[in-house]
Amino acid sequence: MELGEPMKEKFLLDKSIAFVNHGSYGPAPKCVIDQKIKYIYEQESSPDDWFRVKHPKYYEESLAAAAKFIGAKPENLVLVDNVTTGINTVIKSLSFEPGDKIMVNSHTYGAIANAVKEQHDFKGVEIVNVEIPIPVKCEDEFVDVFRKEYEKHKPIKLHVFDHITSASALVFPVKKLAKLAKEYGTLSLIDGAHAPGQVDLNVEDIGADFYSANFHKWCYVARSCGFVWFSPDHAVKIRPLVTSHGYKQPLNDQFNYSGTRDCSSMFTIPRALQFYEEIGGLKALQSHADKVLGTACKSLAAALGTGEMDVPDSMKAPFMRLVRLPIDQPAQAFAKSGVPLNSRTKMNLKLAEFTRKHGVGIVLVYFNDKLWARYSANAYNTENDYVVARNGILRELQEMASRS
Ligand SMILES: Cc1ncc(COP(=O)(O)O)c(C=O)c1O
C-alpha cells in the first residue's frame, strides 16, 4: 500500500489541518475505530453475553496478538489502559520504605516523574534525578553518566528510564541500561510509551525487570491501551491498581476484569496490528518517515536559521525529530507573554489556538532551556504537511517579533 496522500482516506483526521503530531496521542485508522464501535454495539445489545462470554475471549485474543507483536510470553504480560497506568501499577506494586532511592532523569516524562514524586511525598523515597546534557555524543558516554550516578548514590532500588523519550525524541540504549541496573542490584522499569510500532520490540530480550508501554501511540490500537511486561521472577509482586473479582486469581484474571470497565479499545489490538502489517509494517513506515522527516527538518531548520537536536544516529527516534525555534531564553519570553512554559494547561490552549489559526497540529517542547518543534511522521503524512507546518511556524514567529 502506498503511504502518504492515499493513506489520508484511511484515517478520520480533519483534512483542513496538517497534522504532524502523531506522537502525542496516536490517531487510530477508521477500520480500527469501526471495530471499536462494533464492540460497543455488541456490548450494549447484550451486556450479559458481553461480560460473561465475549469479554474474556476478546481479552485472551488481544493478549495473544499483543504478546506476539512485542516478543513477550503471554504469561509475562498484562494489558492496562495506558502506560501511565502501567508505570503506576509497577511502582505501587513494589513496596518502598523511607530512604529507598528511585532514579529518574531529566528526560523523564512529566506524568511518570510525578508517579515517582508521589513515592517521595507519601513514602519518604529519595529521588535521584540524573541530568543528561544535550548534545549526547555516543551511547557509551550516555551510559557512563548513569554509571557515575549509581556509584554516587548506591544502593538504588529502582531505575525508571524511557525507551524513547517524549520531549527529546531520544532512543535510550535500553539493553545497556538494563544490564547496568543489574550490575548495581537495581530493579529496572522501562517507560516504553513510544516504542511499540516505532522500533522492532522484543521485550523478553532487553533484560529489564519491568517494561510498560502504549499500543495506542504507534501501532494503531484505539485509545487508550497499554501493557505491562514483567520478568517472571516478579509475577508474585504485580497487582492491578484496582482490586476486583480477580483478586488472588491468576494475574491475567486480575487484570482483565476491573469492574465493568469498557475494554473495547483494548480489544482492537488484533485489528490494529493487522492494519500495521497491511500497510507494510515497520520497514515501510520507517522508509516513509525517513523520506518526509529528512526534508521537513532540513527545510524548517534552514528557514529558522537553527538546527536539529544533536544526537547520534543510533539514538534518534525513528518517527520523531526536533528542530530548535530561534527564541532565546524561551522560559522568560513565554512568562512575559502570559503563557509560562511550565503551565501545561496554558501551553495546550496556546497550541490549540495555533492549530486553529494556521491549520497545523503540532507540539512544541521545552527542553535544555530551548524551545523545539517536534515533528512526528506517520503513514498519512505528506511532504506538504510539513510545508504547511513550517509556514505556520514562520508566520507565528513573525507576528511574535512584530508584537515585541
Ligand atoms: C515518554 C512517555 N511516557 C508516558 C506517556 C504517557 O502516555 P499515556 O498518557 O498514554 O499514559 C507519554 C505520553 O506521551 C510519553 O511520551
The ligand as an SDF file (V2000), in Angstrom:
LIG
                    3D

 16 16  0  0  0  0  0  0  0  0999 V2000
    7.5690    9.0070   27.3710 C   0  0  0  0  0  0  0  0  0  0  0  0
    6.1250    8.9970   27.7400 C   0  0  0  0  0  0  0  0  0  0  0  0
    5.7350    8.3340   28.8360 N   0  0  0  0  0  0  0  0  0  0  0  0
    4.4490    8.2840   29.2050 C   0  0  0  0  0  0  0  0  0  0  0  0
    3.4730    8.8980   28.4620 C   0  0  0  0  0  0  0  0  0  0  0  0
    2.0380    8.8310   28.9180 C   0  0  0  0  0  0  0  0  0  0  0  0
    1.2260    8.1950   27.9780 O   0  0  0  0  0  0  0  0  0  0  0  0
   -0.3340    7.9750   28.3390 P   0  0  0  0  0  0  0  0  0  0  0  0
   -0.8510    9.3320   28.6420 O   0  0  0  0  0  0  0  0  0  0  0  0
   -0.9100    7.3860   27.1140 O   0  0  0  0  0  0  0  0  0  0  0  0
   -0.3730    7.0800   29.5200 O   0  0  0  0  0  0  0  0  0  0  0  0
    3.8230    9.6190   27.3280 C   0  0  0  0  0  0  0  0  0  0  0  0
    2.7980   10.3170   26.5240 C   0  0  0  0  0  0  0  0  0  0  0  0
    3.0520   10.9950   25.5650 O   0  0  0  0  0  0  0  0  0  0  0  0
    5.1890    9.6660   26.9520 C   0  0  0  0  0  0  0  0  0  0  0  0
    5.5790   10.3530   25.8620 O   0  0  0  0  0  0  0  0  0  0  0  0
  1  2  1  0
  2  3  1  0
  2 15  2  0
  3  4  2  0
  4  5  1  0
  5  6  1  0
  5 12  2  0
  6  7  1  0
  7  8  1  0
  8  9  2  0
  8 10  1  0
  8 11  1  0
 12 13  1  0
 12 15  1  0
 13 14  2  0
 15 16  1  0
M  END
$$$$
